[in-house]
């Protein structure tokens, strides 16, 4: 494994931890406090998002060494498109009475 692969693995690991934190918010609520750590679900999610940013920065540095980059990150049009797609499917879930409004 090279440093680029190692950094990519770190991104994948952090993404999985974000998924876990988001699922815990869904199950227990954003303000729910983990009795073992004293941290709320929202605080945990924010911490994991910051750790992902760190891993992405490292990955971008490793890519730069190979003449590549994550320059497309933060594309507001792509982000807006994703939000619209999520809302489109939320409307389907509302229609099927699977999501409360």
C-alpha positions as CSV (number, residue, x, y, z in Angstrom):
1,X,0.0,0.0,0.0
2,X,1.3,3.5,-0.8
3,X,0.6,6.8,0.9
4,X,-2.2,7.6,-1.6
5,X,-4.0,4.3,-0.9
6,X,-3.5,4.9,2.9
7,X,-5.0,8.4,2.6
8,X,-7.9,7.0,0.6
9,X,-8.5,4.4,3.2
10,X,-8.6,7.1,5.9
11,X,-11.3,8.9,3.9
12,X,-13.4,5.8,3.6
13,X,-13.0,5.1,7.4
14,X,-14.1,8.7,8.3
15,X,-17.0,8.5,5.9
16,X,-18.1,5.3,7.7
17,X,-17.8,7.1,11.0
18,X,-20.0,9.9,9.7
19,X,-22.6,7.4,8.6
20,X,-22.6,5.9,12.1
21,X,-22.9,9.3,13.8
22,X,-25.8,10.3,11.5
23,X,-27.6,7.0,12.2
24,X,-27.2,7.6,15.9
25,X,-28.8,11.1,15.5
26,X,-31.6,9.4,13.7
27,X,-32.1,6.8,16.5
28,X,-31.4,8.9,19.6
29,X,-31.7,12.6,18.5
30,X,-29.1,15.3,17.8
31,X,-29.2,16.5,21.5
32,X,-28.9,13.1,23.0
33,X,-25.8,12.8,25.2
34,X,-23.6,9.7,25.1
35,X,-23.2,8.8,28.8
36,X,-19.8,7.4,28.2
37,X,-18.3,10.5,26.6
38,X,-20.7,13.4,27.5
39,X,-20.8,14.3,23.8
40,X,-24.1,15.0,22.0
41,X,-25.0,13.3,18.7
42,X,-24.6,16.6,16.9
43,X,-21.2,17.3,18.5
44,X,-20.0,13.8,17.4
45,X,-21.2,14.3,13.9
46,X,-19.4,17.7,13.6
47,X,-16.2,16.1,15.0
48,X,-16.4,13.3,12.4
49,X,-17.1,15.8,9.6
50,X,-13.9,17.7,10.7
51,X,-11.9,14.4,10.7
52,X,-13.2,13.7,7.2
53,X,-11.9,17.1,6.1
54,X,-8.5,16.3,7.6
55,X,-8.5,13.0,5.7
56,X,-9.6,14.7,2.5
57,X,-6.8,17.3,2.9
58,X,-4.2,14.5,3.3
59,X,-5.6,12.7,0.3
60,X,-5.5,15.9,-1.8
61,X,-1.9,16.4,-0.8
62,X,-1.0,12.8,-1.9
63,X,-2.9,13.3,-5.1
64,X,-1.0,16.6,-5.7
65,X,2.2,14.6,-5.6
66,X,1.0,12.7,-8.6
67,X,-0.3,15.8,-10.4
68,X,-3.9,15.2,-9.5
69,X,-6.4,17.0,-7.2
70,X,-9.8,17.0,-5.5
71,X,-10.4,20.4,-7.1
72,X,-14.0,19.6,-7.8
73,X,-14.9,19.5,-4.1
74,X,-17.4,22.1,-3.0
75,X,-19.1,22.4,-6.4
76,X,-22.2,24.4,-5.5
77,X,-24.1,23.2,-8.6
78,X,-23.5,19.5,-7.8
79,X,-24.4,20.2,-4.2
80,X,-27.6,21.9,-5.1
81,X,-28.4,19.1,-7.5
82,X,-28.0,16.5,-4.7
83,X,-30.2,18.5,-2.4
84,X,-32.9,18.6,-5.0
85,X,-32.6,14.9,-5.6
86,X,-32.9,14.2,-1.8
87,X,-36.0,16.4,-1.6
88,X,-37.5,14.7,-4.6
89,X,-37.3,11.3,-3.0
90,X,-38.4,12.8,0.4
91,X,-41.6,13.8,-1.4
92,X,-42.1,10.2,-2.5
93,X,-41.6,9.0,1.1
94,X,-44.1,11.6,2.3
95,X,-46.6,10.5,-0.3
96,X,-46.2,6.9,0.9
97,X,-46.6,8.0,4.5
98,X,-43.1,6.9,5.4
99,X,-41.8,10.4,6.2
100,X,-43.7,12.8,8.5
101,X,-43.8,16.5,7.5
